Amino acid sequence: MLKKYMFLVAIVLALVTGCDKINLPGSGDDGSDSGVFVRGGVNVMDNYKTSTAIAWVELRDGSENDSLITDAVVILNGDTLGYNSYSGGYMDVIGYSPSTLYDLEVKSDRGDFSVSISTPATERLDITSPMDEAQLPLGNDVEVTWDVQGETGDSLSLSYGYNDGYYEEISLPDSARLYVITADNLNHEGTVNVWVQTYSVNSLDGFAAGSAFFFSFSDNISVTMVPSK
C-alpha cells in the first residue's frame, strides 16, 4: 500500500510547474535563505477522500540535490510525522478539511521554523468512467471522465500506464472533465492504471530555491485490456 502511495507522490512531484508566493514567519522571513530545502504536501487520494490524507515532508541540507535531513521533528497541525526511510521523508495519515489553515513546524539542529498554509477549496475528485476493474476490448479508444467537487487547483493532469512500466502523463485545462486515450496507446493485453489529479502549489520564501508545499487531489482506477471478441 505504501509503495502505491509513494508512486502517486512521485507523479505529483513530476507535475509541479507553478508557484504562488506565501509569507513565512520564523527563520527566513527577512528574505534571507535559511539553507534548508523543504518540499512537502498533503495528498488526498483513493479512499482517503475528504476526512483524511497522506502528509509528507522532505528536508534537505541546502538544495534538492543535497543530503536528506533525517533527524528533525516535523509537526503538521499538531500531528508529528514519522521519518520513513523508504520515501526519504516524514509521513503520516492526517485529518484533512478544505479551505482551512495548516501549520507546519520543523525543529532541527539547522534551526526551528514554521509556516502556515491555506488549503484549497477542493473537496474531492472521482473518476466516473470507466469503472474500476473493468475489462475493455483492445482496438477501441477509452474515454475517461471525472468529477471535481469544489474548486480545482492550479493544474489538472491525467496519467495512465501499463503495469509493465509504460507510462504517459497529459496536462489538461482546469475545466477538463473528459479525456480519450486512443487505441494506439492501449495496444496490448494487461492491466492499465489511470490517474486524474488536480493540485495547488505554494512556494516557500526564505528557504532554498525550489522549496514548495502543495495540496493534491486524485483518484485512480485499474482496467484490463483484453482481446476483442
C-alpha positions as CSV (number, residue, x, y, z in Angstrom):
1,M,0.0,0.0,0.0
2,L,2.8,2.4,0.9
3,K,4.5,1.8,-2.4
4,K,1.3,2.7,-4.3
5,Y,1.0,6.0,-2.4
6,M,4.7,6.8,-3.0
7,F,4.4,6.2,-6.7
8,L,1.5,8.6,-6.8
9,V,3.5,11.1,-4.8
10,A,6.3,10.8,-7.3
11,I,3.8,11.7,-10.1
12,V,2.8,14.8,-8.1
13,L,6.4,15.9,-7.9
14,A,7.0,15.4,-11.6
15,L,3.9,17.6,-12.4
16,V,4.7,20.6,-10.2
17,T,5.2,23.6,-12.5
18,G,3.9,26.8,-10.9
19,C,4.1,28.5,-7.5
20,D,2.1,31.1,-5.6
21,K,4.1,33.1,-3.0
22,I,3.2,32.9,0.7
23,N,4.6,34.7,3.7
24,L,6.7,32.8,6.2
25,P,7.0,33.5,9.9
26,G,10.1,32.3,11.7
27,S,13.6,31.9,10.3
28,G,13.9,33.2,6.7
29,D,11.1,35.7,6.9
30,D,13.6,38.6,6.4
31,G,14.1,37.4,2.8
32,S,17.4,35.6,3.5
33,D,17.9,31.9,2.6
34,S,17.7,29.6,5.6
35,G,19.8,27.0,3.8
36,V,17.1,24.3,4.2
37,F,15.3,22.8,1.2
38,V,11.7,21.9,2.0
39,R,9.4,20.0,-0.2
40,G,6.1,18.5,1.0
41,G,2.5,18.2,0.6
42,V,-0.9,16.8,1.6
43,N,-2.3,14.2,-0.9
44,V,-6.0,13.3,-0.8
45,M,-6.4,10.1,-2.9
46,D,-8.3,6.9,-3.4
47,N,-10.3,6.0,-0.3
48,Y,-8.7,9.0,1.5
49,K,-11.3,11.3,0.1
50,T,-12.4,14.2,2.4
51,S,-11.6,13.4,6.0
52,T,-8.1,12.0,5.9
53,A,-5.0,12.5,3.7
54,I,-1.3,11.4,3.4
55,A,1.0,14.2,4.6
56,W,4.7,14.1,3.7
57,V,7.7,16.5,4.1
58,E,11.2,16.1,2.6
59,L,14.0,18.1,4.1
60,R,17.5,18.6,2.6
61,D,20.6,20.5,3.7
62,G,21.0,23.2,1.1
63,S,19.2,22.2,-2.2
64,E,17.0,19.5,-3.7
65,N,20.2,17.6,-4.6
66,D,21.9,17.7,-1.2
67,S,21.8,15.3,1.7
68,L,18.5,14.4,3.4
69,I,17.8,15.7,6.9
70,T,16.6,12.6,8.8
71,D,16.8,13.7,12.4
72,A,14.2,16.6,12.5
73,V,10.9,16.8,14.3
74,V,8.2,17.6,11.8
75,I,4.7,18.6,13.0
76,L,1.7,19.3,10.8
77,N,-1.4,20.7,12.5
78,G,-0.4,19.0,15.8
79,D,0.4,15.6,14.2
80,T,4.1,14.5,14.4
81,L,5.2,13.0,11.0
82,G,7.5,10.0,11.4
83,Y,10.6,9.6,9.2
84,N,10.2,6.9,6.6
85,S,13.5,5.6,5.1
86,Y,11.6,4.1,2.0
87,S,10.3,7.6,0.9
88,G,13.2,9.6,2.3
89,G,10.8,11.9,4.1
90,Y,8.4,12.4,7.0
91,M,5.0,10.9,6.5
92,D,1.7,10.1,8.2
93,V,-2.1,9.9,7.6
94,I,-3.7,13.1,9.0
95,G,-7.1,14.8,9.1
96,Y,-8.0,17.0,6.1
97,S,-10.6,19.7,5.5
98,P,-10.9,22.0,2.5
99,S,-10.4,25.8,3.0
100,T,-8.6,25.5,6.3
101,L,-5.2,26.6,7.6
102,Y,-2.4,24.1,8.1
103,D,0.6,24.9,10.4
104,L,3.9,23.2,9.6
105,E,6.6,23.2,12.3
106,V,10.1,21.9,11.8
107,K,12.7,21.6,14.6
108,S,16.2,20.5,13.8
109,D,19.9,21.4,14.5
110,R,19.7,23.6,11.5
111,G,17.2,25.8,13.3
112,D,13.5,25.8,14.0
113,F,10.9,27.3,11.6
114,S,7.2,27.3,11.0
115,V,4.8,28.2,8.2
116,S,1.0,28.5,7.8
117,I,-0.5,27.3,4.5
118,S,-4.1,27.6,3.4
119,T,-5.7,24.6,1.8
120,P,-7.6,25.0,-1.5
121,A,-11.4,24.7,-1.7
122,T,-11.3,21.3,-3.5
123,E,-13.4,18.7,-1.7
124,R,-12.9,15.6,-3.7
125,L,-12.2,14.2,-7.2
126,D,-13.7,11.0,-8.6
127,I,-13.2,9.1,-11.9
128,T,-16.7,8.4,-13.1
129,S,-15.9,6.2,-16.1
130,P,-14.7,3.6,-16.9
131,M,-15.5,1.6,-13.8
132,D,-12.6,0.3,-11.7
133,E,-11.5,-3.2,-12.6
134,A,-13.5,-3.1,-15.9
135,Q,-12.4,-5.3,-18.8
136,L,-12.1,-3.3,-22.0
137,P,-11.5,-4.6,-25.6
138,L,-8.3,-3.9,-27.4
139,G,-8.6,-1.9,-30.6
140,N,-11.0,0.7,-29.0
141,D,-10.4,4.2,-27.6
142,V,-11.1,4.5,-23.8
143,E,-13.0,7.6,-22.7
144,V,-12.1,8.7,-19.2
145,T,-14.5,11.1,-17.3
146,W,-14.2,12.5,-13.8
147,D,-15.9,14.9,-11.4
148,V,-14.4,17.5,-9.2
149,Q,-16.3,18.9,-6.2
150,G,-15.3,22.4,-5.1
151,E,-12.7,24.5,-6.9
152,T,-9.8,22.9,-8.9
153,G,-6.3,23.8,-8.0
154,D,-3.5,25.4,-10.1
155,S,-3.2,22.4,-12.5
156,L,-5.0,19.3,-13.7
157,S,-3.5,16.2,-15.3
158,L,-4.3,12.7,-16.4
159,S,-1.8,9.8,-16.2
160,Y,-2.0,6.2,-17.4
161,G,0.3,3.3,-17.8
162,Y,0.6,-0.5,-18.1
163,N,2.0,-2.4,-15.1
164,D,5.0,-3.3,-17.3
165,G,6.3,0.2,-17.0
166,Y,4.8,2.1,-20.0
167,Y,3.6,5.5,-18.7
168,E,2.1,8.7,-20.2
169,E,1.1,11.9,-18.5
170,I,-1.1,14.7,-20.0
171,S,-1.5,18.2,-18.7
172,L,-5.1,19.4,-19.1
173,P,-7.1,22.7,-18.7
174,D,-8.6,23.1,-15.2
175,S,-12.1,22.9,-16.8
176,A,-11.5,19.5,-18.4
177,R,-13.7,16.6,-17.3
178,L,-13.0,14.1,-20.2
179,Y,-10.0,12.7,-21.9
180,V,-9.9,10.0,-24.6
181,I,-7.0,7.6,-24.5
182,T,-6.6,6.4,-28.1
183,A,-6.5,2.7,-29.0
184,D,-2.9,3.2,-30.4
185,N,-1.7,3.9,-26.9
186,L,-3.5,0.8,-25.4
187,N,-2.1,-1.7,-27.9
188,H,-1.5,-4.9,-25.8
189,E,-3.2,-7.0,-23.2
190,G,-2.7,-6.3,-19.5
191,T,-3.6,-4.0,-16.6
192,V,-3.7,-0.3,-17.2
193,N,-3.7,2.2,-14.3
194,V,-5.3,5.6,-14.8
195,W,-5.0,8.6,-12.5
196,V,-6.6,12.0,-12.6
197,Q,-5.2,14.7,-10.4
198,T,-5.6,18.4,-9.5
199,Y,-3.2,20.3,-7.3
200,S,-2.2,23.7,-6.0
201,V,1.3,24.9,-5.1
202,N,2.7,27.2,-2.5
203,S,6.4,28.3,-2.8
204,L,8.3,28.8,0.4
205,D,10.1,32.2,0.6
206,G,13.2,32.4,2.7
207,F,14.2,28.8,2.1
208,A,16.4,27.1,-0.5
209,A,15.4,27.5,-4.2
210,G,12.7,25.2,-5.2
211,S,11.2,24.8,-1.8
212,A,7.4,24.3,-2.1
213,F,4.4,22.8,-0.3
214,F,1.3,21.7,-2.2
215,F,-2.1,20.0,-1.9
216,S,-3.2,17.4,-4.4
217,F,-6.4,15.5,-5.0
218,S,-6.5,12.4,-7.1
219,D,-8.5,9.3,-7.9
220,N,-7.2,6.2,-9.8
221,I,-8.6,3.1,-11.3
222,S,-7.2,-0.1,-12.9
223,V,-8.7,-1.6,-16.1
224,T,-7.7,-4.7,-18.0
225,M,-7.3,-4.6,-21.8
226,V,-8.5,-7.9,-23.3
227,P,-8.7,-9.2,-26.9
228,S,-11.8,-8.2,-28.8
229,K,-14.4,-11.0,-29.2
